[in-house]
Amino acid sequence: MSDKLKELNDGGYNNILLMVLALVGVYLLISGFGKSKQQTYLDTAGTDLNTQQAQALRDAMNRSGVKLLMSVDGTDVDLIMQTAQQIRDYSKVSDSYRVLYSSELTTDLQSELSRTDLQNFWNIVYKTTPTSNPATNPTANVGRKVTANQTVNIRVDKAPYGTVRQAQKGELLGTYTSERVLPDIPNKGDTNLFVKYDQPVTVPFVGTLYSVPYWVLKSAVNLS
């Protein structure tokens, strides 16, 4: 092998080595930052109520403490409801939960709680008092038809609730199941109510096979 060719090969190997080392460095930097942020939350857990509440909710949903067993180790619904009564800022609790457990609190609650228990949780967190009046009690609207009264974004039923399409005015969307603010939507979750509805999936000559849940801004729909 000529000296010139050897120099080119050595240069190529050195470039690859430098690239690998750079990627490792970036990974370690990002990983270290994530752990540092997580440790900060853990260090302040003794005084930060949001972190304490996030930990309590996780303990209630993952009673064994083993992440892989979370879906099968039972749920302490009473502890979840007790914690809900203490929550003052759900978005901050959700942020703490995300950093500590690399998971979305809203998604985990939806997986662990029944529809009724989940609605009770939101009622407690957002201070919604059930009554028999459909205008003030979300549960009284269950089963009503949801129709768009303007062009509006339809959002998937999973944080961060991305837009899947736009519905047109007059479009029948589905049947009402619940409503609440969506804290994971920037600049909207703290002030606007969203309606959750089931959209049926049907096949010609067969009928409805199943329903898919979606979210839509409440002020943009009519219930009937």
Secondary structure, 3 states (H helix, E strand, C coil): CCHHHHHHHHHHHHHHHHHHHHHHHHHHHHHHHHHHHHHHHHHCCCCCHHHHHHHHHHHHHCCCCCHHHCCCCCCCHHHHHHHHCCCCCHHHHHHHHHHHHCCCHHHHHHHHCCHHHHHHHHHHHCCCCCCCCCCCCHHHHCCCEEEECCCEEEEECCCCCCEEEEECCCCEEEEEEEEEECCCCCCCCCCCEEEEEEEEEEECCCEEEEEEEEEEEHHHEEEC
